[in-house]
Amino acid sequence: MLPSVNYLAVLVSGIAIFMLGGLWYSPALFAKPWIRLMNKSPEEIKAAAPGPLPFIMAFLCGVVIAYAMAVMLNHFPPANVPHAIKVAIIVWAGFAASTSFATAMFSGTPRALWLINSGYNLVAFIIAAVIEAVWR
C-alpha cells in the first residue's frame, strides 16, 4: 500500500512545476538556445503543439511528478528540506537524467539540449521535494 500524501501539496507542487516550465522555456531563460538546438523556428515549435492540449498534458505530468516525489519522500524520512533535496537529486540522477542521457546518446541529441531539458527536470524535482517537505 502506498503511503498517504498531502494532496494539496502535490497540487501546489504540480502548479509550481508547470510555472517553472513556462519560465524555463521562455525567452528570459532557455527558449532561444532550446529552439536553435531543436533545429526549428519559433513558428514550427508553435505549429507542432497547437491549442491548450500540450499545456494541459504538461500540467498533468507535473502533478504526476509531484505525486511520485511525495511518495518517495514518505519512503525516505526525515522530511526536512536538505534531505528532500538529496532525495530529489537521487531520483533525478537515477531515473530522469540517466534514462534521458542514454536516449540522447543514441538519438544524436546535442548535449546542450539534453542539459536544458534535464536541468529543467532537476529543478522541478527539487521544487516539488522542497514544497512537499515543508508542507507536511
C-alpha positions in Angstrom: 0.0 0.0 0.0 1.3 3.4 -0.9 1.7 5.9 2.0 -0.7 8.8 2.3 0.4 12.1 0.9 -0.6 15.7 1.2 -2.7 16.1 -2.0 -2.8 19.8 -1.7 1.0 20.0 -1.5 1.1 17.7 -4.6 -1.3 20.0 -6.5 0.7 23.1 -5.5 3.9 21.3 -6.5 2.4 20.4 -9.8 1.4 24.1 -10.4 4.9 25.2 -9.4 6.4 22.7 -11.9 4.1 23.9 -14.6 5.1 27.5 -13.9 8.8 26.6 -13.9 8.3 25.1 -17.4 6.8 28.4 -18.6 9.8 30.3 -17.2 12.5 27.7 -18.2 11.4 27.6 -21.8 10.7 31.3 -22.1 12.9 33.9 -23.8 14.0 35.0 -20.3 15.9 31.7 -19.8 16.4 29.0 -22.4 13.9 29.5 -25.3 16.4 30.8 -27.8 19.0 28.1 -27.4 16.4 25.4 -27.0 14.7 26.3 -30.3 18.1 26.6 -32.0 19.2 23.2 -30.7 15.9 21.7 -31.8 16.7 22.9 -35.3 13.3 24.5 -35.6 11.9 28.0 -35.9 9.7 29.6 -33.3 6.8 29.2 -35.8 7.5 25.5 -36.2 7.5 25.0 -32.5 4.1 26.8 -32.1 2.7 24.8 -35.1 3.8 21.5 -33.6 1.8 22.0 -30.4 -1.3 24.0 -31.2 -4.1 24.7 -28.7 -4.3 24.0 -25.0 -3.8 20.2 -25.0 0.0 20.3 -24.7 -0.3 22.7 -21.7 -2.9 20.5 -20.1 -0.7 17.4 -20.5 2.4 19.3 -19.2 0.4 20.3 -16.1 -0.8 16.7 -15.6 2.8 15.4 -16.0 3.9 17.9 -13.3 1.2 16.6 -10.9 2.4 13.0 -11.6 6.0 14.1 -10.9 4.8 15.8 -7.7 2.8 12.8 -6.5 5.7 10.4 -7.2 8.1 12.7 -5.3 5.7 12.8 -2.3 5.6 9.0 -2.2 9.5 8.9 -2.4 9.8 11.4 0.4 7.4 9.3 2.6 9.6 6.2 2.0 12.8 8.0 2.9 12.3 10.1 6.0 13.1 12.5 7.6 11.1 15.1 5.6 13.3 18.1 6.0 14.5 20.4 3.2 18.1 19.3 3.0 17.1 15.6 3.0 14.3 16.3 0.4 16.8 18.0 -1.9 19.1 14.9 -1.7 16.2 12.6 -2.5 15.2 14.8 -5.4 18.7 14.7 -6.8 19.0 10.9 -6.4 15.6 10.4 -8.1 16.7 12.7 -10.9 20.1 11.1 -11.4 18.8 7.6 -11.1 15.8 7.8 -13.2 15.3 11.0 -15.3 18.9 12.0 -16.0 20.3 8.6 -16.7 17.5 7.4 -19.0 17.2 10.6 -20.9 21.0 10.8 -21.3 21.2 7.3 -22.7 18.3 8.1 -25.1 20.1 11.3 -26.1 23.3 9.5 -26.8 21.7 7.1 -29.2 19.3 9.6 -30.8 22.1 12.2 -31.5 20.5 14.8 -29.3 23.0 17.6 -28.7 24.4 17.6 -25.2 23.4 21.2 -24.7 19.8 20.3 -25.5 19.9 17.4 -23.0 21.3 19.8 -20.4 18.5 22.3 -20.9 15.8 19.6 -20.7 17.4 17.6 -17.9 18.2 20.7 -16.0 14.5 21.6 -16.0 13.7 18.2 -14.6 16.3 18.5 -11.8 15.0 21.9 -10.8 11.4 20.7 -11.0 12.1 17.7 -8.8 13.9 19.9 -6.2 11.0 22.4 -6.2 8.4 19.6 -5.6 10.6 18.0 -2.9 11.1 21.2 -1.0 7.4 22.2 -1.2 6.3 18.7 0.0 8.9 18.6 2.7 7.9 21.9 4.1 4.2 21.4 3.7 3.6 18.1 5.6 
